[in-house]
Amino acid sequence: MPKDNENILPGFVGPATPSESAGFAPSEMIRCDNCLRANPPTRASCLYCAAKLPVNESSTRLRRPSLLTPDKLEAGYTTIFVARDQAHDTLSDVAELLKVAPDALERILYANQPLPLARTATSDEAQLLTDRLHDLGIDSKFISDEELGVEENNVIRVRSICFEGETISVRSARRDEPVELKYDELLLLVRARLLTKTTAVKERPTRGAENEILDASEFHADEAVLDLYSSSYSQTFRIAANSFDFSCLGNQKTLLVNENMSTIVQLIQSHAPQIKLDDSYNLVRHMVELVWGWQKATKSDGWRRDGPWRFTVGATTTLSNENQFTRYSRLSYFLQRRNS
C-alpha cells in the first residue's frame, strides 16, 4: 500500500500545472518593494514575503491570481459563482484560470446555484480573480472566512430542543442555559450527511526506506445533521443525529434515526412556514470538494514494545467532511440573510 496515496488528487481536478509561466525577461520581472526580490509579472503578491506587488502596464495584463489548494484550511477568501454570460464561449479559458478540468467546471456552472470556484489568500488576489472571471463572462463575488463565520465557536452543538409557545428552546451539549428562538425569526435549515473515514496503521520500524506494515484497518461513519439558523443569532445550531435527544418528538419518535430527523424538519416547518430548507449539499458535495477539501488529521498512537528489542509504532488518520459542510452551510446562511 503506497504511503502517499492520500495526496493524489482525484482525476476530475485535472492535471497539475505550474502556477507560474516560464521564460520572462529580466526587464519584465516585478521587484517587490518590501523584500526587493524579483517576481514574475503574473503574480499579484510577492512569492517570498507575500507583500502586494506594484502594478505596471505589462503586469496588469499578465497577472494571474495564486489559488489555494483544497486541503489548505488557513484563513482566506472564497470566490463564489453568481451567473454566466452565455454569449461568452470561454469555458476552457475559465477552467485554465481556475486550474480545474473543463467538465468539472461545467457541472458547477450548470448547477444553478452559488458554489465556490476558488480560494485565495488575500483580498487583492480575490479581486484580481473576480476581474479575470468577469472578463471571461463569469459573474462572481468573493467573501472572506471572517464574513462567512466558519470559526469553531460559531457552531453550537444542540443536545435537545423543546417546542413551546412561540419559540423553540434549544439546549446545547455544553449544558448552558437554553436559547430561545422565535418561530417568526427562523430563516434556514440546511440538511446533510457527515462522512468520516478513519484509518489505523500499525508498523514495525526497519532499516529500509519504509516500515513494515503489521496491521491496517479502515472504518467509515455516516451521520445525518441539520443546521438551524435564526435572524437573531449569527451562530449555527447543529442537530447531529448520533448525539441528539429525540424525546421532543413524543409519540412521533421511531426507532429509525432518519425518520426522526425528517420529523424534526416537519415540526420546525409547521411552526415556521417561512423557513427555507436547503438539502442540496449531498448533491453538490463533489463540486464543492474542488475548493473546500476534506479535513485530515493524523494522531500518533506512540511506540509500543513488541518483544525484546522490538517495537511497533501506530498512527490513526481521520478524514472528515464536517469542515467542508460547515463552510457550505454558512455560505447558504450568508446568502439567505443577504437576500432576506
N, C-alpha and C positions, 0 to 999 in steps of 0.2 A: 504493500500500500504506500503510494508516494506521500511524503510528508508535507508537500506544499500544494496538495490538491485543493485546499481551501482557498488558495489565492488565485485560482484560474477563473477568469471572468466567463460568464455564460456566453454562448455563441451569438445570441441576439444583440449583444452590446457592440459587436463588430470588432475588427482587428485593431490592435493597439497602434496608434500613430504618434510620431514625435510631436511634442507640444510646441516646438519652435521650428521655424523654417531655417534651412541651412544656406550658407553662402552669401551673407551680407558683407558688403564692402565696409572698411573701417569708417568711411565718411557717413555711412548710413546708420551706424550704431548710435544709441542714445546714452549719454552719460548721466548717471544718477547724481542729483545734486547733494544727496545725503552721504553716500559712500564713495562717490567719484568713480565707480566702476562702469564699464561699458555694457550695455544691454542691447539685445536685438530690437529693432524698431516695431516688432509685432507685439511687444509686451506693454501693458498699462502700468505695471508695478515692477519694482526692481527685483531681479532674480536673486539677489544676495541679501538685501536688507528689507525688502517688501515696501519700500517707500514709493510714493507716487512719482512716476517719471514725467519729465517735461514733454510737452507736445509740440511738434513742428508739422509742417505741411505734409511731408512724406510719411511720418509716423501715424498721422491721423488716418491716412488711407490704409496703412498696413496693420495697424493694431488689431490684435485678437485677444479676447478675454481668456484668462487662465482659469480652467474649471477644476473644482474639487472632485475627487473620486467618490463613488457612492459610499465607501466604507469610512470616510472621514466624518467624525462627529463633532469637530470643533465648531465654534460659532461661525456663522457665515450668512450669506444672502441666497435666497431661493428665487429663481425666475419662474414665473407661473404663466402657462399658456392661457390666452384670453380668446383670441379669434384668429382666423386665417383669411387672407385675401386670396380668393380663388383665382384671381387674374394672374397671380404670380406662379409660374411653374418652376419653383426653385427648391423642390424637396431635397434634392441631392446636395445643394449648397447649404441648406439648413442642417442636414444630417452631418455634413463635414464640419460645420461650425460647432455643433453640439457634441461631436465625436460619438455618434450613435449610428446604428445601422438604419438605412432608409425605411425598411419595413417596420422596425420598432417605432420610429418617429411617426410613420403614417398611422399606426394604431393610436398613438397619443393624440394626434391632431383630429382624428375622426371619432374619438371617444365622446365628444360633445359635452365636455365638462372641463373646468380648470384643473390642470395637472402640472406637476413640476417638470420643467425642462432641463434645468441645470442648477448647480450651486457654485457660488464664487465666494472668495474670502473677504472682499471689500465692496463697499457701495459703488466705488468707481468702476470696478470690474463688472458689477451687476448692471450699471447704467450703460457701459460700453456694450455688453451683450444685448441689452434691450434695444439699443440703437441699431446694432448689426441685424438683429432679427426683424426690426421694423423695415429696414432696407430690403429685406428678403420677403416681405409680405406677411410677417407674423407679428400680431399684436400681443404684447406680453407686459407683465408687471413684475416687480421684484419686491420681496418682503424679507426683513431681517428675522433672525431667530428670536430676537428680543420682542419684536412685534407679534411674532407667531406664538410666543409664550410657551416654549417647549421645555421649560425647566421642570425638574422632577417634582418640586414642591407645588407645582401648579396642578398636579393630578391628585385628587382626593379619592382614595380607595374606599368605596362605600361598603359597609358591613350589612346595613339593613335600612329599610325605608318604611314610612308609615303614611297612609293616605288619611288626612284628617282635615275636615272643614274646607278651607280654600287654599290649603298648602300641602306640600309633600315634606315630611320631616325626614331628613337624611342624616344618618349617623355613620361616621367614618370608622375604619378599622382601628384607629388610634384611641377610640373611646372618648373623643372630645364631646363637647356639647353639641347636640343635633343642630343642623342648619335647616331653616325653614325656607322653602322655595315656593313662591306663589305660582299658582297654575297659569295665570294670565301673563306671567313673565317668562315662562318656559319657551325656549327658542328652538332647540335642536336635539335630536337623538342620532347618534352615529353608532351603527352596529357593525361588528366584525368578528373575526376569529383570530386569536393569538396563537401563533405556532412557535414551538420551541424544539430544538434539536440538541440533544446532549450526547457528547461522545467522550467516553472514558478509555484511556490507553494506559497500559502497564508495560514498562520496558525494563530491560536489563542493559546497563552500560557495557559497551565492548570497546576494544581497541580500534575498531574500524571506524569508518566515517559515519555510520548510522548505528543506533542502538538496536538490540534485538527485541522485537515486539512479542511479549508473552501473552497478552490478553487485550482484547479490544471489544467494546460494547457500544451500542448506539440506541438511544431512546428518543421517542417523539411524543410530544404533548400537544393537544389541541383544545383550546378553551374559548367559549363564547363570551364576548364582552359587549357592554353597552355604555356609551358615553352620553351623559346628560348635561345640557348647558342651559343657563338662565341669563337673562339680560342684566340681572342684579349682581352677578358674580362672574369674575373672569376665569375662575378655576374650572377644571374638568372634573365632573363627578362620575367616577368609573365604577360600574357594576360588573364584577367578574364572576362568572358562574360558579367557579370552584370555591369561592370564599364568601358567597353571599347567602344571607338568611332569607329563604323564600317563604317564611311563615306569614309574611304580609299578604300572601295570596289567599289565605284561609282555605276554604273547601275547594278552591280552584287549583290548588297546588297538586302536582302529579309527581310521579317518580322519574319523569324524563326532564332533564335539565333544559333541553332545547325548547320544550313546550312551556316550561316555566318562564324562560326568557321572553318568549313570544307573548305570554300573558302579561308580563310586566310592561311590555311595549303597548299592548292594547289598553291596559288600565291607565297608563300615562296619557295616551291619546284620547281616551274617553273623558278625562278631566281637563285636558288642554288640547282642544281640537285644532288650535292654530299651530301646534308644534310640527316641525318638519322632520321627517325620517330620512336619513341618508344611510342606505345599506349597500352602496356601490363599491366599498373598499375591496371586498373579496373578488370583485370582477376586474378591478384595475390594479390589483396588487403588483402584478408582474411589470406593469408600465411604471409604477412608482419606484420599483427597485432600481431603475436606471439612474435615479438621482438620490433617493433615500434608501441606502442599503440596510441590511440586517445588522444588528449589533452583535459583536462577537466578544466573548470574554473567556479567558483561559485561567484556570486555577490549578496551581501545583498541589499534588497530594503528598509531596515530600518524599524523602528517602526512607526505605524500609529494609531491614536485614532479612535476607532470604536464605541464610545459611552461613557457614564460615567463610569470611572474606567475599561474600556475595551480597549484592544489594540490588534493589529494584527502585525505580522511580515512576511515579504516575502523574497524570495530568487529566483534568476534566475541562472540555471545551463546550461552551454553550452558545448556540446561535438562536437569536430571537427577533421576531418582527415587531415587538412591542414599541420600541422607539420609533420605528417607521410608521406604525399605525397612529401613535401619538401625534406625529407631525401631520399626518393626513387629517386626523380628527380636528386638530387645532386649526388647520387651514380651512376646513369646512365651516367651523365656527366663525373664523375671521371673516370669511366671505358672507356668511349669513348675517352677521352683525352689520357689515358694511351695506348690505342691500336692504336691511330692515329699517 
